Amino acid sequence: MPSGRLVQLAPQDAALITVFCGLGAHIIFKTWEPMQGRIVSCFVLLAPLALSALFVPHYGVALSVVCSFAIYLTTLVASIVLYRVSPWHPLARYPGPLPAKITKLYHAANVRNGKQHLYIKALHDQYGDIVRIGPNEVSIRDAACIQPLMGAQGLAKGPSWSGRSMFPPIPPLIGIRDPAEHARRRRPWNRAFNTNGIKEFMPTIQSRVHQLGEHLGERQGQTIDLAEWLSFFTYDFMGDMIFGGWTEMMRDGGDPQGLWQRVKAGLHAGMIPEHVPWLAYYAKKIPSVVQKVAEMRAMGISRAKMRYQQGSTSKDLFYYLSNEDGSEKVSPPPEVVTSDGALALVAGSDTTSSVLSNLFYCLLRDPASYKRLQAEVDKFYPPGENSLDPRHINNMPFLEAVINEAMRLYPVVPSGSQRSPEIGKGGRAVGPYFIPEGNQARVHFWSVFRDARNFSHPDTFWPDRWLIVEGLQDAPEKVTHNANAFVPFSFGPANCVGKNLAIQEMRLAVTHLVQKLDFRFANGFDADAWESHIQDQTVMQLGKLQVVVTRRD
């Protein structure tokens, strides 16, 4: 062979090398899951472009490039698909739709209409207690898995919230995957919502509940959207509780700042990135694509920055987050404090308003329970008694039963929260199932709460079940009631930090409204269609609840 000449490979040898390089790229993607644009470009674009040189002596430049890309990318895609549906995949033992095993885009396409809670429930009804909803994710309907998956010794957060929030430089509390860092960031939240913190917030709750009752009472005889007004109430209260004041939606009878609509648009826009986080990594580089999510985050963060710069006028949430109480030796940087602005607003407003709206809907569908709750309220707070005084609200068993039953029937986070084994620590057993490292799992609350193995008459609003299990009422039949299956505020170290505040807020609001007002469905309102308007967008979104209000006095 003359010196300096390159060896010309036969076309079949060049093709074989290209196939092996495609297989190697799959191994690299599977092992390290790189998302950085430069790295991905090297393996998806530059590698087949370089390999095209092997074909040039036979086909010329243009055809060689086409040939190289076709062989390389076909090999890469085929290898990924065959591995995901093969018996060697770590989740191969778990059933699910074939397209879901191949790509999570299939799941994202099926839930983009907001019906994820119904879609996953249908999968569980078809496949059983564990179903594969993505190449590397399973949904679980077994209540026995709640403790091992989400408890103190459970799994860390999965990557879904990183995708939903578009990989911000500083993740919000809910998106922190390192358990130790999550516990550290959560400390000021715990101080804000401990017993003393809730006492500090009670006057604000009372003031806003009174304002809600007055505004609704002024609309006597009119048809109103009660779900909308309950959202106005929770947003106004959360603005006070988080930032020391912000919105006045009840006063204005609307949302002139566009806050509510931005939050809803942002939640909807984050649905697909939640399930396909790598897509969010690239989408965030195109402002027009991520505009709605960015607007929602920017709105919360800008308000948080304003509050941070002004300092506290009351012991609101940011009084604790910014360490104005002096409990931490070192105060956190401003950017860390303000990163939770949007999270706090969404977590404490949409969730509480959803429970209250579903509760009143259920009561209006069940007049006997409505009258029974009225009787209990009138017993503890007779006409003329101050129903904003919280001294009795912890001792009203039917009120508690109604709230619990509304949360069971309509969980505010219907599809649960994604969990994943920590990187580098191997997989974890979750009850009878094994979740390998690099894979995710979630407990589907909508399915668990409506499972006849956990609750008798699971699809029926039946507050009596809670009184029966407490021994406060005789059982007309054998009642199935699995207390371990009821986790409306999630479970474990990452549960809802504002749980106790939310419960007190709901107790006071329901008591006051039931004492002061009467509600009935508006003429022409289709109560049967209520559930069809429910949207699962991480937190539950509702349709209109059209009612007519009259003052009881």
Sequence and secondary structure as in RCSB ss.txt:
>XXXX:A:sequence
MPSGRLVQLAPQDAALITVFCGLGAHIIFKTWEPMQGRIVSCFVLLAPLALSALFVPHYGVALSVVCSFAIYLTT
LVASIVLYRVSPWHPLARYPGPLPAKITKLYHAANVRNGKQHLYIKALHDQYGDIVRIGPNEVSIRDAACIQPLM
GAQGLAKGPSWSGRSMFPPIPPLIGIRDPAEHARRRRPWNRAFNTNGIKEFMPTIQSRVHQLGEHLGERQGQTID
LAEWLSFFTYDFMGDMIFGGWTEMMRDGGDPQGLWQRVKAGLHAGMIPEHVPWLAYYAKKIPSVVQKVAEMRAMG
ISRAKMRYQQGSTSKDLFYYLSNEDGSEKVSPPPEVVTSDGALALVAGSDTTSSVLSNLFYCLLRDPASYKRLQA
EVDKFYPPGENSLDPRHINNMPFLEAVINEAMRLYPVVPSGSQRSPEIGKGGRAVGPYFIPEGNQARVHFWSVFR
DARNFSHPDTFWPDRWLIVEGLQDAPEKVTHNANAFVPFSFGPANCVGKNLAIQEMRLAVTHLVQKLDFRFANGF
DADAWESHIQDQTVMQLGKLQVVVTRRD
>XXXX:A:secstr
  TT      HHHHHHHHHHHHHHHHHHHHHH    HHHHHIIIIIHHHHHGGGTHHHH HHHHHHHHHHHHHHH
HHHHHHHHHHSTTSTTTTS   HHHHH HHHHHHHHTTS HHHHHHHHHHHH SEEEEETTEEEE  GGGHHHHH
STTS EE SHHHHHTT  SS  GGG   HHHHHHHHHHHHHHTSHHHHHHHHHHHHHHHHHHHHHHHTTTTSEEE
HHHHHHHHHHHHHHHHHHS    HHHHTS TT HHHHHHHHHHHTHHHHH HHHHHHHTTSTTTSHHHHHHHHHH
HHHHHHHHHH  SS  HHHHHTTTT  SSS   HHHHHTTHHHHHHHHHHHHHHHHHHHHHHHHH HHHHHHHHH
HHHHHS TTS TT GGGGGG HHHHHHHHHHHHHS SSTT   EE  TTS  EEETTEEE TT EEEE HHHHHT
 TTTBSSTTS  THHHHHHTTSS  SS   B GGG  TT  GGGS TTHHHHHHHHHHHHHHHHHHEEEEE TT 
 GGGTGGG EESSSEE    EEEEEE  
